[in-house]
Amino acid sequence: MKNLFGILMLATFLSGCATSQKVTLGQIDSQKKISTVSQVTQDSNSKDMDLEMRQQFSSYGIESKLPLPNGTRQSKDVDVILEYSDVWRWDIVMYLKSLTINLFDGQSGNLIVTGSWENSAFHGFKSSRDVIKGLLDEMMAKIKSDAPKVQANNN
């Protein structure tokens, strides 16, 4: 009985230590080439996270354009529109509790891909840079691999 209680406690502790990440592909009409991005401004976002987002997109060769007003879903000037929501908490130092990133098609306004990351109940102090990179890596891979391929008609 003592061993069973110990195993249950260990399982509970380990499950509480796991972060979660989920990426869901939205609507893509064809292989989407992304070379420019613009962020929708939101009062709750920090300049540090905004800068980190721009740097991560730059690492993919994607140029960041000027920010767009809150609520914007379409712009002829960019390939994708970025909207993100981050939640921070305090425990000895500030730590990232959760992050959601949405990418919208600049021309149609359709949601291309969404990604969310959440820290565990027994949180770690993972850097926002690592979280953003991990989430965007998976989002970009999903865009490239899951987008419908246009086939040539050989008639």
C-alpha positions as CSV (number, residue, x, y, z in Angstrom):
1,M,0.0,0.0,0.0
2,K,2.9,2.3,0.8
3,N,4.5,1.6,-2.6
4,L,1.2,2.3,-4.4
5,F,0.9,5.7,-2.6
6,G,4.4,6.5,-3.5
7,I,3.9,5.6,-7.2
8,L,0.7,7.7,-7.3
9,M,2.5,10.7,-5.8
10,L,5.4,10.4,-8.2
11,A,3.0,10.1,-11.2
12,T,1.1,13.2,-10.0
13,F,4.3,15.1,-9.5
14,L,5.7,14.2,-12.9
15,S,2.5,15.0,-14.8
16,G,2.5,18.4,-13.1
17,C,6.0,19.1,-14.4
18,A,5.1,18.7,-18.1
19,T,4.5,21.6,-20.3
20,S,2.1,21.3,-23.1
21,Q,2.3,22.6,-26.7
22,K,-0.3,22.3,-29.5
23,V,-0.2,23.5,-33.1
24,T,-3.2,23.5,-35.3
25,L,-3.3,24.2,-39.0
26,G,-6.0,26.5,-40.2
27,Q,-7.0,27.3,-43.8
28,I,-4.3,27.2,-46.5
29,D,-5.4,27.5,-50.1
30,S,-2.0,26.7,-51.6
31,Q,1.6,26.4,-50.6
32,K,2.0,29.6,-48.6
33,K,5.2,31.5,-49.2
34,I,5.9,33.7,-46.2
35,S,8.5,36.5,-46.6
36,T,6.9,39.4,-44.7
37,V,5.0,39.6,-41.4
38,S,3.4,42.4,-39.4
39,Q,2.3,42.2,-35.9
40,V,-1.1,43.4,-34.6
41,T,-0.5,45.7,-31.7
42,Q,-2.1,44.9,-28.4
43,D,-1.8,46.9,-25.2
44,S,-1.1,43.8,-23.1
45,N,2.0,42.8,-25.1
46,S,5.5,43.9,-24.0
47,K,8.2,45.5,-26.1
48,D,10.6,42.6,-25.1
49,M,8.2,39.9,-26.4
50,D,7.5,42.0,-29.6
51,L,11.3,42.2,-30.2
52,E,11.7,38.5,-29.5
53,M,9.0,37.7,-32.0
54,R,10.6,39.9,-34.7
55,Q,14.0,38.3,-34.1
56,Q,12.6,34.8,-34.3
57,F,10.8,35.6,-37.6
58,S,14.0,37.1,-38.9
59,S,15.8,33.8,-38.2
60,Y,13.5,32.2,-40.8
61,G,14.3,35.0,-43.3
62,I,11.0,36.6,-42.8
63,E,11.0,40.5,-42.7
64,S,9.0,42.3,-40.1
65,K,7.1,45.3,-41.3
66,L,5.5,48.1,-39.3
67,P,2.9,47.0,-36.7
68,L,-0.8,47.1,-37.6
69,P,-3.7,48.4,-35.5
70,N,-5.4,46.0,-33.0
71,G,-8.0,43.9,-34.7
72,T,-6.5,44.0,-38.2
73,R,-6.8,40.7,-40.1
74,Q,-5.9,41.7,-43.7
75,S,-3.2,43.8,-45.3
76,K,-2.0,43.8,-48.9
77,D,1.5,44.8,-47.6
78,V,2.4,41.6,-45.8
79,D,2.1,37.8,-46.3
80,V,1.1,37.1,-42.7
81,I,-0.3,39.0,-39.8
82,L,0.9,38.0,-36.3
83,E,-1.2,38.1,-33.2
84,Y,0.0,36.7,-29.9
85,S,-1.1,36.6,-26.3
86,D,1.3,36.0,-23.4
87,V,0.6,35.5,-19.8
88,W,3.3,36.0,-17.1
89,R,3.3,35.1,-13.4
90,W,5.6,35.9,-10.5
91,D,7.4,33.2,-8.5
92,I,10.7,34.5,-7.2
93,V,11.1,35.9,-10.7
94,M,8.7,36.5,-13.6
95,Y,8.0,33.4,-15.7
96,L,6.0,32.7,-18.8
97,K,2.8,30.9,-17.9
98,S,1.3,30.6,-21.4
99,L,1.7,31.8,-25.0
100,T,-0.6,31.7,-27.9
101,I,0.5,32.7,-31.4
102,N,-1.9,33.1,-34.4
103,L,-0.8,33.7,-38.0
104,F,-3.4,35.1,-40.4
105,D,-3.1,35.2,-44.2
106,G,-2.5,38.9,-45.1
107,Q,-4.6,38.8,-48.2
108,S,-7.6,36.7,-47.1
109,G,-7.5,37.2,-43.4
110,N,-7.9,33.5,-42.8
111,L,-6.2,31.9,-39.9
112,I,-3.3,29.9,-41.3
113,V,-2.0,28.3,-38.1
114,T,-2.3,28.7,-34.4
115,G,0.1,27.5,-31.7
116,S,-0.2,27.4,-27.9
117,W,2.2,26.6,-25.2
118,E,1.4,26.3,-21.5
119,N,3.7,25.9,-18.5
120,S,3.0,23.1,-16.1
121,A,1.4,23.5,-12.6
122,F,4.8,22.9,-11.1
123,H,6.2,25.4,-13.6
124,G,9.8,25.8,-14.9
125,F,11.5,29.0,-15.8
126,K,11.9,28.3,-19.5
127,S,13.0,31.4,-21.5
128,S,10.5,33.1,-23.7
129,R,13.0,32.9,-26.5
130,D,13.1,29.1,-26.3
131,V,9.3,28.9,-26.1
132,I,8.7,31.2,-29.1
133,K,11.3,29.3,-31.1
134,G,9.9,25.9,-30.3
135,L,6.3,27.0,-31.1
136,L,7.3,28.8,-34.3
137,D,9.5,25.9,-35.4
138,E,6.5,23.5,-35.2
139,M,4.1,26.1,-36.7
140,M,6.4,26.7,-39.8
141,A,7.0,23.0,-40.2
142,K,3.2,22.3,-40.2
143,I,2.6,25.1,-42.8
144,K,5.2,23.6,-45.1
145,S,4.2,19.9,-44.6
146,D,0.4,20.1,-44.4
147,A,-0.3,22.7,-47.0
148,P,-2.0,21.2,-50.1
149,K,0.4,20.8,-53.0
150,V,-0.6,22.2,-56.3
151,Q,-0.2,19.6,-59.1
152,A,0.5,20.5,-62.7
153,N,-2.0,19.3,-65.3
154,N,-0.1,17.3,-67.9
155,N,-2.7,17.3,-70.7
